[in-house]
Amino acid sequence: KAGVTQTPRYLIKTRGQQVTLSCSPISGHRSVSWYQQTPGQGLQFLFEYFSETQRNKGNFPGRFSGRQFSNSRSEMNVSTLELGDSALYLCASSLAGTGNYGYTFGSGTRLTVV
Amino acid sequence: GDSVTQMEGPVTLSEEAFLTINCTYTATGYPSLFWYVQYPGEGLQLLLKATKADDKGSNKGFEATYRKETTSFHLEKGSVQVSDSAVYFCALSAVGAQKLVFGQGTRLTINP
């Protein structure tokens, strides 16, 4: 079956702009979570959605937001981009979003803010 | 809060050497434990997992045992290959938490 698809793979944006990243989970999976990976901070949890509801949120400013659609596809948005937002953004798909089901990651979107 | 501590890297070994990457965790209850691997320019791939104490996860020659008494989940492989060169992440998912908490990652390089 198809894996987790993230688009686009690469993005270059200018400070102050906004960006939207997309994630299509594995068919049948209802949970989508997002992570930010940077060399300095490592992998940090952004938020998790299940059946269009945000169930959990990490410690990120309000400029980071997300949503999930009825087909389980998810988007995350970052407004007023800062240089420090440059990172690899990873999406994880899960049947129910709990540990015993496991999480499958996409290849990520590499965002560069200049 | 929940946390994961991995041995610092980078780790450099020769082909066919024995590998151990240490991982300890702090969490209440019985979290699920994972090892993920990341190859250059790619996302994370699940290597193995364990969901309860004394479970052993295994895949592609890698093994890790969930040790509740020592709160550890060390990754081992008896004979590494050049193709095992990657960054390895230990992670936990606490009961009801709907997220993963990662260690800082360990970069492994295997020389022929």
Interface residues (C-beta under 8 A of the other chain):
Chain A: V4 Q6 S31 S33 Y35 G42 L43 F45 E48 F50 R55 N56 G58 L90 A92 G97 T98 G99 N100 G102 Y103 T104 F105 G106 S107 G108
Chain B: P31 S32 F34 Y36 E42 G43 L44 Q45 L46 K49 T51 F89 A91 L92 S93 A94 V95 G96 A97 Q98 K99 L100 V101 F102 G103 Q104 G105
